[in-house]
Structures are given as structure tokens and as C-alpha cells.
Amino acid sequence: MLKTLIPAKPAGQTPLFKETSAQKKPDGQRRAHAPGHTINVDGASRGNPGLAGAGAVIRDRDGTVVKKLKKFLGSVTNNVAEYQALIMALEAATHLGLTDVRIYADSELMVKQINGVYKVKSVDLKPLYDKAMLLIKRLPSVKLSHIMREENSLADAMANEAIDTRETRHNN
């Protein structure tokens, strides 16, 4: 199965991919698409930069949570935290041997950079972008989509819990 990454589009052309208006489940899952697993990712930063955490939640095809991840990041920007959450999730997906993954994030900047719509200009984000792209290429099928913040509550809770507890944990 081909990876679904959106290439940068020339000015004046319509995008090659557009989200359909499928019914939504909590935390961004859409009923019209039934991937093997869905993953919600989020980064949180208290201050920018400030104390930060990354969170991710992996669900199976039925929507059952199979893994929750959190990572304390120290003092970084919100965009670095978002990328760290994506990288953490991609590493977990690789470790678990997942083959068909739909990832949801509320960072429009990160989603558009990964999907090739925006260029990565920040020297702080470029190595994280490169690492995420390498991990994406290792998985057979990955799709990254933007969702609204309200649809990403559990991943957000994991990121904030990482800040509160100052710990990193990958729970089942």
C-alpha cells in the first residue's frame, strides 16, 4: 500500500488530497476510513519555550486504546513538543509492527510540513522533521491528518501528565 503524503502543490492548483466529511468519532477517528490503527499525538508547552511534554494514544481498528505514551521534554517550544510526540508515536508504531496507521495531530504547522504543503524553515525543527520522515518511510502505510484541538483530548492529557509528573512512560 502506498503512503499517503501530500506533495507541495504549485501555486494556483488544487490539493491532490482532501479530507472527506465522514462522521467523526472521539479524538479524530473517522468511520469512513478503517485503518489498522489510529494514533493521536500532541505536544504541550507551558510557555514558549517552557516546560513541555509529548503525548500519544494508539488505538486498534475498533477504537480500543492499546497503548498510551508520554514523554517529559524539559524546556522546549510547542512546535518541538509536537514533533517529539509524532516521533515517539512513529517509533512505537514501528516497534509494535503496525502496518496501516492513521495519525491525527492538532498542530496544523507540523501536519502541513510533514505532508509537504509548508517548508520547514526552523533550524530547531529541521532535524525533527528529518527524523519523522525517516520513520514514516519505514512504515508500509501512514497518513497524517489535522484535527481540531477538542478532538485530541486524550493525547493532550498524556502530554500534560508528562509535564506534571516529569516522567516518560509507555503504558499498555
OpenMM code with the backbone's topology and positions (N, CA, C; nanometers):
from openmm import Vec3, app, unit

residues = "MET LEU LYS THR LEU ILE PRO ALA LYS PRO ALA GLY GLN THR PRO LEU PHE LYS GLU THR SER ALA GLN LYS LYS PRO ASP GLY GLN ARG ARG ALA HIS ALA PRO GLY HIS THR ILE ASN VAL ASP GLY ALA SER ARG GLY ASN PRO GLY LEU ALA GLY ALA GLY ALA VAL ILE ARG ASP ARG ASP GLY THR VAL VAL LYS LYS LEU LYS LYS PHE LEU GLY SER VAL THR ASN ASN VAL ALA GLU TYR GLN ALA LEU ILE MET ALA LEU GLU ALA ALA THR HIS LEU GLY LEU THR ASP VAL ARG ILE TYR ALA ASP SER GLU LEU MET VAL LYS GLN ILE ASN GLY VAL TYR LYS VAL LYS SER VAL ASP LEU LYS PRO LEU TYR ASP LYS ALA MET LEU LEU ILE LYS ARG LEU PRO SER VAL LYS LEU SER HIS ILE MET ARG GLU GLU ASN SER LEU ALA ASP ALA MET ALA ASN GLU ALA ILE ASP THR ARG GLU THR ARG HIS ASN ASN".split()
positions = [
    Vec3(0.0852, -0.1178, 0.0000),
    Vec3(0.0000, 0.0000, 0.0000),
    Vec3(0.0892, 0.1233, 0.0000),
    Vec3(0.0548, 0.2227, -0.0752),
    Vec3(0.1334, 0.3449, -0.0852),
    Vec3(0.1113, 0.4342, 0.0354),
    Vec3(0.2133, 0.5065, 0.0706),
    Vec3(0.1996, 0.6075, 0.1756),
    Vec3(0.1199, 0.7234, 0.1195),
    Vec3(0.0398, 0.7857, 0.2025),
    Vec3(-0.0387, 0.9000, 0.1586),
    Vec3(0.0220, 1.0256, 0.2183),
    Vec3(0.1188, 1.0813, 0.1498),
    Vec3(0.1780, 1.2078, 0.1900),
    Vec3(0.1419, 1.3088, 0.0837),
    Vec3(0.1039, 1.4270, 0.1238),
    Vec3(0.0612, 1.5290, 0.0290),
    Vec3(0.1833, 1.6035, -0.0222),
    Vec3(0.2084, 1.6012, -0.1538),
    Vec3(0.3210, 1.6781, -0.2065),
    Vec3(0.2889, 1.8270, -0.2063),
    Vec3(0.3945, 1.9087, -0.2061),
    Vec3(0.3732, 2.0537, -0.2157),
    Vec3(0.3069, 2.0825, -0.3487),
    Vec3(0.2068, 2.1683, -0.3492),
    Vec3(0.1343, 2.1962, -0.4728),
    Vec3(0.1803, 2.3280, -0.5317),
    Vec3(0.1918, 2.3326, -0.6647),
    Vec3(0.2254, 2.4599, -0.7277),
    Vec3(0.1145, 2.5613, -0.7030),
    Vec3(0.1511, 2.6893, -0.7012),
    Vec3(0.0535, 2.7962, -0.6776),
    Vec3(-0.0586, 2.7883, -0.7793),
    Vec3(-0.1803, 2.8058, -0.7320),
    Vec3(-0.2965, 2.8099, -0.8200),
    Vec3(-0.3603, 2.6754, -0.8465),
    Vec3(-0.3003, 2.5661, -0.8010),
    Vec3(-0.3594, 2.4348, -0.8225),
    Vec3(-0.4307, 2.3886, -0.6965),
    Vec3(-0.5266, 2.3011, -0.7154),
    Vec3(-0.5987, 2.2480, -0.6003),
    Vec3(-0.5188, 2.1331, -0.5403),
    Vec3(-0.5339, 2.1071, -0.4102),
    Vec3(-0.4601, 1.9983, -0.3478),
    Vec3(-0.4989, 1.8636, -0.4085),
    Vec3(-0.4060, 1.7687, -0.4032),
    Vec3(-0.4317, 1.6357, -0.4567),
    Vec3(-0.5186, 1.5527, -0.3638),
    Vec3(-0.5214, 1.5869, -0.2352),
    Vec3(-0.5976, 1.5116, -0.1364),
    Vec3(-0.6840, 1.6075, -0.0575),
    Vec3(-0.8046, 1.5661, -0.0314),
    Vec3(-0.8924, 1.6478, 0.0515),
    Vec3(-0.9668, 1.5551, 0.1463),
    Vec3(-0.9713, 1.5915, 0.2726),
    Vec3(-1.0462, 1.5122, 0.3702),
    Vec3(-1.1935, 1.5107, 0.3324),
    Vec3(-1.2551, 1.3966, 0.3463),
    Vec3(-1.3986, 1.3892, 0.3235),
    Vec3(-1.4700, 1.4251, 0.4524),
    Vec3(-1.5968, 1.4527, 0.4429),
    Vec3(-1.6725, 1.4889, 0.5624),
    Vec3(-1.7370, 1.3647, 0.6225),
    Vec3(-1.6543, 1.2653, 0.6535),
    Vec3(-1.7032, 1.1429, 0.7152),
    Vec3(-1.7432, 1.1706, 0.8593),
    Vec3(-1.8311, 1.0862, 0.9133),
    Vec3(-1.8703, 1.1027, 1.0525),
    Vec3(-1.7479, 1.0855, 1.1410),
    Vec3(-1.7370, 1.1672, 1.2438),
    Vec3(-1.6219, 1.1613, 1.3321),
    Vec3(-1.6557, 1.0855, 1.4598),
    Vec3(-1.5578, 1.0120, 1.5081),
    Vec3(-1.5631, 0.9509, 1.6394),
    Vec3(-1.4794, 1.0389, 1.7316),
    Vec3(-1.4809, 1.0134, 1.8625),
    Vec3(-1.3977, 1.0929, 1.9529),
    Vec3(-1.2505, 1.0866, 1.9134),
    Vec3(-1.1791, 1.1941, 1.9410),
    Vec3(-1.0360, 1.2064, 1.9156),
    Vec3(-0.9986, 1.1828, 1.7702),
    Vec3(-1.0827, 1.2298, 1.6779),
    Vec3(-1.0447, 1.2362, 1.5382),
    Vec3(-1.0642, 1.1123, 1.4544),
    Vec3(-1.1076, 1.0018, 1.5108),
    Vec3(-1.1265, 0.8832, 1.4289),
    Vec3(-1.2444, 0.9047, 1.3358),
    Vec3(-1.2319, 0.8608, 1.2122),
    Vec3(-1.3380, 0.8766, 1.1148),
    Vec3(-1.3896, 0.7398, 1.0724),
    Vec3(-1.5197, 0.7255, 1.0656),
    Vec3(-1.5786, 0.5960, 1.0338),
    Vec3(-1.5585, 0.5552, 0.8893),
    Vec3(-1.5395, 0.6510, 0.7999),
    Vec3(-1.5249, 0.6190, 0.6587),
    Vec3(-1.3925, 0.5483, 0.6307),
    Vec3(-1.2941, 0.5628, 0.7166),
    Vec3(-1.1633, 0.5010, 0.6982),
    Vec3(-1.1397, 0.4069, 0.8146),
    Vec3(-1.1075, 0.2821, 0.7867),
    Vec3(-1.0839, 0.1861, 0.8932),
    Vec3(-0.9409, 0.1341, 0.8847),
    Vec3(-0.8433, 0.2149, 0.9271),
    Vec3(-0.7049, 0.1690, 0.9232),
    Vec3(-0.6826, 0.0616, 1.0282),
    Vec3(-0.5681, -0.0012, 1.0212),
    Vec3(-0.5341, -0.0987, 1.1232),
    Vec3(-0.5293, -0.0349, 1.2606),
    Vec3(-0.4689, 0.0825, 1.2704),
    Vec3(-0.4573, 0.1537, 1.3976),
    Vec3(-0.4682, 0.3037, 1.3752),
    Vec3(-0.5213, 0.3732, 1.4748),
    Vec3(-0.5198, 0.5196, 1.4733),
    Vec3(-0.4330, 0.5655, 1.5897),
    Vec3(-0.3642, 0.6761, 1.5674),
    Vec3(-0.2776, 0.7320, 1.6714),
    Vec3(-0.3041, 0.8814, 1.6810),
    Vec3(-0.3332, 0.9268, 1.8008),
    Vec3(-0.3444, 1.0702, 1.8271),
    Vec3(-0.2154, 1.1146, 1.8931),
    Vec3(-0.1607, 1.2274, 1.8472),
    Vec3(-0.0377, 1.2813, 1.9049),
    Vec3(-0.0589, 1.4266, 1.9433),
    Vec3(0.0106, 1.4696, 2.0486),
    Vec3(0.0028, 1.6101, 2.0885),
    Vec3(0.1262, 1.6471, 2.1698),
    Vec3(0.1660, 1.7704, 2.1549),
    Vec3(0.2727, 1.8271, 2.2357),
    Vec3(0.2151, 1.9405, 2.3177),
    Vec3(0.2675, 1.9600, 2.4371),
    Vec3(0.2225, 2.0692, 2.5237),
    Vec3(0.3450, 2.1415, 2.5770),
    Vec3(0.3339, 2.2732, 2.5859),
    Vec3(0.4428, 2.3545, 2.6379),
    Vec3(0.3837, 2.4647, 2.7248),
    Vec3(0.4328, 2.4764, 2.8457),
    Vec3(0.3860, 2.5812, 2.9371),
    Vec3(0.4842, 2.6973, 2.9304),
    Vec3(0.4556, 2.7850, 2.8378),
    Vec3(0.5483, 2.8891, 2.7985),
    Vec3(0.6033, 2.8477, 2.6631),
    Vec3(0.6605, 2.9391, 2.5910),
    Vec3(0.7091, 2.9043, 2.4574),
    Vec3(0.8412, 2.9757, 2.4290),
    Vec3(0.9551, 2.9176, 2.4700),
    Vec3(0.9678, 2.7825, 2.5248),
    Vec3(0.9291, 2.7767, 2.6720),
    Vec3(0.9085, 2.6549, 2.7177),
    Vec3(0.8737, 2.6301, 2.8560),
    Vec3(0.8729, 2.4813, 2.8820),
    Vec3(0.8409, 2.4427, 3.0048),
    Vec3(0.8336, 2.3003, 3.0363),
    Vec3(0.7353, 2.2349, 2.9407),
    Vec3(0.7763, 2.1204, 2.8849),
    Vec3(0.6974, 2.0603, 2.7777),
    Vec3(0.6882, 1.9094, 2.7921),
    Vec3(0.5856, 1.8555, 2.7266),
    Vec3(0.5656, 1.7121, 2.7230),
    Vec3(0.5069, 1.6705, 2.5901),
    Vec3(0.5236, 1.5425, 2.5596),
    Vec3(0.4666, 1.4832, 2.4388),
    Vec3(0.3729, 1.3717, 2.4821),
    Vec3(0.2617, 1.3570, 2.4106),
    Vec3(0.1663, 1.2517, 2.4416),
    Vec3(0.1164, 1.1849, 2.3154),
    Vec3(0.0829, 1.0575, 2.3271),
    Vec3(0.0269, 0.9838, 2.2136),
    Vec3(-0.0621, 0.8720, 2.2659),
    Vec3(-0.1629, 0.8388, 2.1858),
    Vec3(-0.2553, 0.7308, 2.2190),
    Vec3(-0.2734, 0.6461, 2.0940),
    Vec3(-0.2487, 0.5156, 2.1075),
    Vec3(-0.2637, 0.4226, 1.9955),
    Vec3(-0.3890, 0.3402, 2.0187),
    Vec3(-0.4745, 0.3345, 1.9153),
    Vec3(-0.5991, 0.2570, 1.9217),
    Vec3(-0.6007, 0.1530, 1.8104),
    Vec3(-0.6660, 0.0409, 1.8391),
    Vec3(-0.6817, -0.0603, 1.7349),
    Vec3(-0.7983, -0.0239, 1.6437),
    Vec3(-0.8271, -0.1108, 1.5471),
    Vec3(-0.9325, -0.0862, 1.4480),
    Vec3(-1.0682, -0.0579, 1.5125),
    Vec3(-1.0936, -0.1167, 1.6297),
    Vec3(-1.2217, -0.0981, 1.6982),
    Vec3(-1.2246, 0.0264, 1.7865),
    Vec3(-1.1143, 0.0975, 1.7957),
    Vec3(-1.1084, 0.2182, 1.8776),
    Vec3(-1.0641, 0.1937, 2.0205),
    Vec3(-1.0282, 0.0697, 2.0524),
    Vec3(-0.9814, 0.0365, 2.1866),
    Vec3(-0.8381, 0.0860, 2.2049),
    Vec3(-0.8141, 0.1554, 2.3151),
    Vec3(-0.6792, 0.2042, 2.3437),
    Vec3(-0.5888, 0.0847, 2.3728),
    Vec3(-0.4804, 0.0730, 2.2964),
    Vec3(-0.3850, -0.0358, 2.3176),
    Vec3(-0.2546, 0.0136, 2.3793),
    Vec3(-0.2267, 0.1430, 2.3682),
    Vec3(-0.1045, 0.1972, 2.4266),
    Vec3(-0.1193, 0.3473, 2.4463),
    Vec3(-0.0736, 0.3938, 2.5633),
    Vec3(-0.0662, 0.5373, 2.5918),
    Vec3(0.0800, 0.5698, 2.6171),
    Vec3(0.1245, 0.6810, 2.5588),
    Vec3(0.2644, 0.7192, 2.5705),
    Vec3(0.2754, 0.8632, 2.6182),
    Vec3(0.3759, 0.8886, 2.7005),
    Vec3(0.4029, 1.0261, 2.7426),
    Vec3(0.5528, 1.0406, 2.7612),
    Vec3(0.6007, 1.1631, 2.7375),
    Vec3(0.7439, 1.1890, 2.7489),
    Vec3(0.7650, 1.3317, 2.7981),
    Vec3(0.8404, 1.3446, 2.9064),
    Vec3(0.8774, 1.4770, 2.9561),
    Vec3(0.9947, 1.5271, 2.8734),
    Vec3(0.9866, 1.6511, 2.8259),
    Vec3(1.0854, 1.7044, 2.7326),
    Vec3(1.1746, 1.8138, 2.7901),
    Vec3(1.1511, 1.8560, 2.9131),
    Vec3(1.2270, 1.9691, 2.9656),
    Vec3(1.1728, 2.0981, 2.9073),
    Vec3(1.2597, 2.1949, 2.8828),
    Vec3(1.2157, 2.3245, 2.8308),
    Vec3(1.2392, 2.3317, 2.6799),
    Vec3(1.1290, 2.3271, 2.6040),
    Vec3(1.1338, 2.3379, 2.4575),
    Vec3(1.0124, 2.4170, 2.4098),
    Vec3(1.0080, 2.4474, 2.2811),
    Vec3(0.8937, 2.5187, 2.2237),
    Vec3(0.7773, 2.4227, 2.1993),
    Vec3(0.6601, 2.4798, 2.1768),
    Vec3(0.5426, 2.3971, 2.1488),
    Vec3(0.5609, 2.3180, 2.0192),
    Vec3(0.6243, 2.3771, 1.9176),
    Vec3(0.6426, 2.3053, 1.7913),
    Vec3(0.7393, 2.1882, 1.8057),
    Vec3(0.8443, 2.2053, 1.8852),
    Vec3(0.9350, 2.0938, 1.9130),
    Vec3(0.8591, 1.9831, 1.9860),
    Vec3(0.7743, 2.0193, 2.0812),
    Vec3(0.6949, 1.9204, 2.1553),
    Vec3(0.6019, 1.8432, 2.0618),
    Vec3(0.5407, 1.9124, 1.9663),
    Vec3(0.4522, 1.8455, 1.8696),
    Vec3(0.5303, 1.7427, 1.7879),
    Vec3(0.6463, 1.7811, 1.7381),
    Vec3(0.7293, 1.6882, 1.6603),
    Vec3(0.7769, 1.5713, 1.7457),
    Vec3(0.8141, 1.5981, 1.8709),
    Vec3(0.8584, 1.4898, 1.9591),
    Vec3(0.7458, 1.3890, 1.9828),
    Vec3(0.6223, 1.4377, 1.9919),
    Vec3(0.5077, 1.3473, 2.0084),
    Vec3(0.4911, 1.2596, 1.8846),
    Vec3(0.5036, 1.3186, 1.7666),
    Vec3(0.4925, 1.2412, 1.6425),
    Vec3(0.6030, 1.1367, 1.6339),
    Vec3(0.7256, 1.1760, 1.6624),
    Vec3(0.8385, 1.0823, 1.6566),
    Vec3(0.8190, 0.9679, 1.7558),
    Vec3(0.7767, 0.9998, 1.8779),
    Vec3(0.7511, 0.8973, 1.9790),
    Vec3(0.6465, 0.7976, 1.9290),
    Vec3(0.5403, 0.8481, 1.8676),
    Vec3(0.4338, 0.7618, 1.8159),
    Vec3(0.4822, 0.6760, 1.6997),
    Vec3(0.5595, 0.7341, 1.6096),
    Vec3(0.6118, 0.6582, 1.4952),
    Vec3(0.7083, 0.5492, 1.5406),
    Vec3(0.7905, 0.5789, 1.6410),
    Vec3(0.8811, 0.4771, 1.6953),
    Vec3(0.8020, 0.3636, 1.7593),
    Vec3(0.6959, 0.3969, 1.8317),
    Vec3(0.6116, 0.2939, 1.8936),
    Vec3(0.5421, 0.2103, 1.7867),
    Vec3(0.4911, 0.2750, 1.6821),
    Vec3(0.4245, 0.2026, 1.5733),
    Vec3(0.5210, 0.1057, 1.5064),
    Vec3(0.6441, 0.1494, 1.4851),
    Vec3(0.7460, 0.0627, 1.4257),
    Vec3(0.7764, -0.0543, 1.5183),
    Vec3(0.7957, -0.0259, 1.6466),
    Vec3(0.8264, -0.1294, 1.7458),
    Vec3(0.7139, -0.2329, 1.7556),
    Vec3(0.5894, -0.1864, 1.7443),
    Vec3(0.4738, -0.2764, 1.7532),
    Vec3(0.4474, -0.3511, 1.6228),
    Vec3(0.5169, -0.3142, 1.5164),
    Vec3(0.4972, -0.3802, 1.3875),
    Vec3(0.3695, -0.3395, 1.3169),
    Vec3(0.3203, -0.2194, 1.3438),
    Vec3(0.1972, -0.1735, 1.2794),
    Vec3(0.2232, -0.1497, 1.1311),
    Vec3(0.1221, -0.1768, 1.0485),
    Vec3(0.1410, -0.1642, 0.9038),
    Vec3(0.0513, -0.0605, 0.8386),
    Vec3(-0.0622, -0.0316, 0.8974),
    Vec3(-0.1564, 0.0653, 0.8399),
    Vec3(-0.1968, 0.1613, 0.9510),
    Vec3(-0.1434, 0.2833, 0.9456),
    Vec3(-0.1581, 0.3768, 1.0562),
    Vec3(-0.2151, 0.5091, 1.0076),
    Vec3(-0.3149, 0.5580, 1.0797),
    Vec3(-0.3709, 0.6911, 1.0563),
    Vec3(-0.3369, 0.7739, 1.1795),
    Vec3(-0.2609, 0.8822, 1.1606),
    Vec3(-0.2175, 0.9656, 1.2722),
    Vec3(-0.2916, 1.0983, 1.2683),
    Vec3(-0.3409, 1.1404, 1.3843),
    Vec3(-0.4124, 1.2669, 1.3979),
    Vec3(-0.3337, 1.3597, 1.4895),
    Vec3(-0.3193, 1.4856, 1.4482),
    Vec3(-0.2489, 1.5856, 1.5284),
    Vec3(-0.3219, 1.7180, 1.5171),
    Vec3(-0.3167, 1.7970, 1.6241),
    Vec3(-0.3824, 1.9281, 1.6184),
    Vec3(-0.2855, 2.0408, 1.5821),
    Vec3(-0.1619, 2.0060, 1.5499),
    Vec3(-0.0642, 2.1056, 1.5044),
    Vec3(-0.0721, 2.1175, 1.3523),
    Vec3(-0.1410, 2.2202, 1.3071),
    Vec3(-0.1548, 2.2406, 1.1626),
    Vec3(-0.0184, 2.2615, 1.0970),
    Vec3(0.0705, 2.3339, 1.1638),
    Vec3(0.2042, 2.3571, 1.1094),
    Vec3(0.2761, 2.2247, 1.0836),
    Vec3(0.2806, 2.1378, 1.1839),
    Vec3(0.3509, 2.0110, 1.1695),
    Vec3(0.2888, 1.9246, 1.0606),
    Vec3(0.1568, 1.9151, 1.0600),
    Vec3(0.0885, 1.8325, 0.9598),
    Vec3(0.1197, 1.8831, 0.8194),
    Vec3(0.1131, 2.0134, 0.8007),
    Vec3(0.1399, 2.0687, 0.6674),
    Vec3(0.2872, 2.0560, 0.6289),
    Vec3(0.3770, 2.0623, 0.7249),
    Vec3(0.5183, 2.0408, 0.6935),
    Vec3(0.5437, 1.8953, 0.6548),
    Vec3(0.4931, 1.8021, 0.7318),
    Vec3(0.5123, 1.6601, 0.7016),
    Vec3(0.4480, 1.6243, 0.5677),
    Vec3(0.3324, 1.6803, 0.5385),
    Vec3(0.2618, 1.6499, 0.4141),
    Vec3(0.3136, 1.7296, 0.2946),
    Vec3(0.4169, 1.8115, 0.3142),
    Vec3(0.4803, 1.8811, 0.2032),
    Vec3(0.4133, 2.0090, 0.1587),
    Vec3(0.3168, 2.0575, 0.2352),
    Vec3(0.2469, 2.1811, 0.1998),
    Vec3(0.3302, 2.3022, 0.2401),
    Vec3(0.3929, 2.2960, 0.3581),
    Vec3(0.4806, 2.4026, 0.4064),
    Vec3(0.6244, 2.3513, 0.4081),
    Vec3(0.7191, 2.4403, 0.3843),
    Vec3(0.8605, 2.4076, 0.4009),
    Vec3(0.8975, 2.4223, 0.5483),
    Vec3(0.9976, 2.3473, 0.5903),
    Vec3(1.0484, 2.3577, 0.7270),
    Vec3(1.1618, 2.4595, 0.7249),
    Vec3(1.1376, 2.5746, 0.7854),
    Vec3(1.2372, 2.6822, 0.7857),
    Vec3(1.3155, 2.6899, 0.9161),
    Vec3(1.2583, 2.6413, 1.0237),
    Vec3(1.3215, 2.6498, 1.1556),
    Vec3(1.4374, 2.5507, 1.1673),
    Vec3(1.5537, 2.6007, 1.2095),
    Vec3(1.6688, 2.5125, 1.2294),
    Vec3(1.6451, 2.4157, 1.3458),
    Vec3(1.5576, 2.4523, 1.4388),
    Vec3(1.5251, 2.3630, 1.5500),
    Vec3(1.4338, 2.2488, 1.5063),
    Vec3(1.3484, 2.2737, 1.4088),
    Vec3(1.2527, 2.1722, 1.3643),
    Vec3(1.3074, 2.0818, 1.2542),
    Vec3(1.4039, 2.1290, 1.1765),
    Vec3(1.4525, 2.0527, 1.0607),
    Vec3(1.5017, 1.9129, 1.0979),
    Vec3(1.5861, 1.8952, 1.2024),
    Vec3(1.6282, 1.7588, 1.2358),
    Vec3(1.5124, 1.6709, 1.2835),
    Vec3(1.4147, 1.7305, 1.3505),
    Vec3(1.2978, 1.6541, 1.3953),
    Vec3(1.2121, 1.6139, 1.2759),
    Vec3(1.1947, 1.7044, 1.1817),
    Vec3(1.1234, 1.6750, 1.0571),
    Vec3(1.1930, 1.5594, 0.9843),
    Vec3(1.3251, 1.5683, 0.9706),
    Vec3(1.4005, 1.4638, 0.9006),
    Vec3(1.3831, 1.3279, 0.9689),
    Vec3(1.3881, 1.3263, 1.1013),
    Vec3(1.3714, 1.2006, 1.1749),
    Vec3(1.2304, 1.1448, 1.1560),
    Vec3(1.1294, 1.2318, 1.1625),
    Vec3(0.9910, 1.1872, 1.1423),
    Vec3(0.9730, 1.1292, 1.0021),
    Vec3(1.0289, 1.1954, 0.9017),
    Vec3(1.0152, 1.1465, 0.7641),
    Vec3(1.0835, 1.0111, 0.7466),
    Vec3(1.1980, 0.9918, 0.8095),
    Vec3(1.2673, 0.8634, 0.8038),
    Vec3(1.1812, 0.7534, 0.8657),
    Vec3(1.1213, 0.7825, 0.9804),
    Vec3(1.0348, 0.6842, 1.0469),
    Vec3(0.9101, 0.6548, 0.9643),
    Vec3(0.8527, 0.7563, 0.9016),
    Vec3(0.7349, 0.7363, 0.8166),
    Vec3(0.7684, 0.6430, 0.7012),
    Vec3(0.8853, 0.6594, 0.6427),
    Vec3(0.9261, 0.5753, 0.5291),
    Vec3(0.9443, 0.4295, 0.5686),
    Vec3(0.9686, 0.4031, 0.6959),
    Vec3(0.9872, 0.2654, 0.7436),
    Vec3(0.8547, 0.1912, 0.7614),
    Vec3(0.7450, 0.2645, 0.7676),
    Vec3(0.6139, 0.2019, 0.7869),
    Vec3(0.5448, 0.1855, 0.6518),
    Vec3(0.4767, 0.0731, 0.6294),
    Vec3(0.4129, 0.0497, 0.4993),
    Vec3(0.3070, 0.1524, 0.4601),
    Vec3(0.2233, 0.1937, 0.5538),
    Vec3(0.1155, 0.2869, 0.5205),
    Vec3(0.0906, 0.3822, 0.6371),
    Vec3(0.1151, 0.5108, 0.6119),
    Vec3(0.0950, 0.6143, 0.7135),
    Vec3(0.0202, 0.7298, 0.6502),
    Vec3(-0.0794, 0.7804, 0.7214),
    Vec3(-0.1492, 0.9011, 0.6787),
    Vec3(-0.1578, 0.9931, 0.7991),
    Vec3(-0.1174, 1.1187, 0.7811),
    Vec3(-0.1192, 1.2175, 0.8885),
    Vec3(-0.2224, 1.3233, 0.8552),
    Vec3(-0.3165, 1.3453, 0.9473),
    Vec3(-0.4248, 1.4411, 0.9252),
    Vec3(-0.4352, 1.5388, 1.0415),
    Vec3(-0.4778, 1.6601, 1.0092),
    Vec3(-0.5012, 1.7628, 1.1106),
    Vec3(-0.6411, 1.7464, 1.1684),
    Vec3(-0.6520, 1.7607, 1.2999),
    Vec3(-0.7814, 1.7623, 1.3672),
    Vec3(-0.7853, 1.8836, 1.4587),
    Vec3(-0.9035, 1.9162, 1.5035),
    Vec3(-0.9190, 2.0271, 1.5967),
    Vec3(-0.8722, 1.9834, 1.7362),
    Vec3(-0.8299, 2.0790, 1.8134),
    Vec3(-0.7773, 2.0532, 1.9472),
    Vec3(-0.8759, 1.9737, 2.0331),
    Vec3(-1.0041, 2.0066, 2.0213),
    Vec3(-1.1072, 1.9405, 2.1023),
    Vec3(-1.1158, 1.7907, 2.0729),
    Vec3(-1.0735, 1.7490, 1.9555),
    Vec3(-1.0787, 1.6077, 1.9171),
    Vec3(-0.9542, 1.5315, 1.9612),
    Vec3(-0.8632, 1.5979, 2.0303),
    Vec3(-0.7346, 1.5381, 2.0642),
    Vec3(-0.7105, 1.5350, 2.2149),
    Vec3(-0.8185, 1.5225, 2.2909),
    Vec3(-0.8111, 1.5418, 2.4361),
    Vec3(-0.7250, 1.4392, 2.5094),
    Vec3(-0.7285, 1.3131, 2.4704),
    Vec3(-0.6522, 1.2128, 2.5446),
    Vec3(-0.5015, 1.2282, 2.5207),
    Vec3(-0.4610, 1.2554, 2.3974),
    Vec3(-0.3185, 1.2793, 2.3699),
    Vec3(-0.2712, 1.4049, 2.4428),
    Vec3(-0.3557, 1.5074, 2.4458),
    Vec3(-0.3236, 1.6302, 2.5189),
    Vec3(-0.3074, 1.6007, 2.6682),
    Vec3(-0.3956, 1.5185, 2.7222),
    Vec3(-0.3870, 1.4824, 2.8641),
    Vec3(-0.2562, 1.4088, 2.8938),
    Vec3(-0.2140, 1.3212, 2.8028),
    Vec3(-0.0881, 1.2488, 2.8224),
    Vec3(0.0312, 1.3449, 2.8206),
    Vec3(0.0297, 1.4415, 2.7283),
    Vec3(0.1385, 1.5397, 2.7200),
    Vec3(0.1454, 1.6232, 2.8475),
    Vec3(0.0303, 1.6660, 2.8961),
    Vec3(0.0271, 1.7461, 3.0192),
    Vec3(0.0633, 1.6639, 3.1424),
    Vec3(0.0247, 1.5371, 3.1424),
    Vec3(0.0627, 1.4489, 3.2534),
    Vec3(0.2150, 1.4317, 3.2582),
    Vec3(0.2773, 1.4248, 3.1412),
    Vec3(0.4239, 1.4141, 3.1364),
    Vec3(0.4888, 1.5363, 3.2011),
    Vec3(0.4314, 1.6541, 3.1765),
    Vec3(0.4847, 1.7764, 3.2382),
    Vec3(0.4623, 1.7733, 3.3894),
    Vec3(0.3405, 1.7379, 3.4299),
    Vec3(0.3057, 1.7373, 3.5725),
    Vec3(0.3906, 1.6393, 3.6531),
    Vec3(0.4145, 1.5209, 3.5970),
    Vec3(0.4856, 1.4156, 3.6700),
    Vec3(0.6352, 1.4132, 3.6396),
    Vec3(0.6752, 1.4883, 3.5366),
    Vec3(0.8158, 1.4919, 3.4921),
    Vec3(0.8664, 1.3517, 3.4579),
    Vec3(0.7784, 1.2713, 3.3956),
    Vec3(0.8213, 1.1355, 3.3634),
    Vec3(0.7849, 1.0960, 3.2212),
    Vec3(0.8535, 0.9927, 3.1767),
    Vec3(0.8293, 0.9321, 3.0467),
    Vec3(0.7794, 0.7912, 3.0720),
    Vec3(0.6702, 0.7548, 3.0058),
    Vec3(0.6155, 0.6208, 3.0253),
    Vec3(0.5397, 0.5774, 2.9016),
    Vec3(0.5516, 0.4495, 2.8710),
    Vec3(0.4770, 0.3898, 2.7608),
    Vec3(0.3924, 0.2775, 2.8193),
    Vec3(0.2646, 0.3068, 2.8452),
    Vec3(0.1738, 0.2115, 2.9101),
    Vec3(0.0948, 0.1321, 2.8084),
    Vec3(0.0535, 0.0142, 2.8504),
    Vec3(-0.0429, -0.0629, 2.7695),
    Vec3(-0.1809, -0.0207, 2.8078),
] * unit.nanometer
topology = app.Topology()
chain = topology.addChain("A")
for resn in residues:
    res = topology.addResidue(resn, chain)
    for name in ("N", "CA", "C"):
        topology.addAtom(name, app.Element.getBySymbol(name[0]), res)
